[in-house]
Amino acid sequence: MVTDNYAFTSLGELNRDSIAHILLNFCITEAIDSIIPLHHFEIEPIAKSAVLFGEYGIDVLLPPLECLNDYLNSEKISSGNFSVFVKGDCIYNSSLQSEAEFPGAFNGVFTLNDANNYKLFTI
């Protein structure tokens, strides 16, 4: 599926061992300038490869690798509220509550858990 601003395509059979490489090649080939990992199996490999993505001008919308575990979530989140942060700025917020401020490198799609802590949104 392709629109003026978005495209969805198959990357072939899932290969978890090389997912970061596959996604980097796809981003380069399709001139994609940012990537939002949404599957659990994508998050760590892409976070570890964020510098490489950056060398090709591709922003990885995840928190820095050194604090990534603080935002991973093992529990089911019932909230339908989402916030999208790019370089510390909240560019989208589906809730009416005010957003916290984060350091400049803070990136990703987040939801709040039951304790009101930001956790990465994954599918």
Buried (B, 14 or more C-beta within 10 A) or exposed (E): EEEEEEEEEEEEEEEEEEBBEBBBEEBEEEEBEEBBBEEEEBBBBBBEBBEBBEEEEBBBBBBEBEEBEEBEBEEEBEBEEBBBBBEEEBEEBEEEEEBEEBEEEBBBBBBBBEEEEBBBBBE
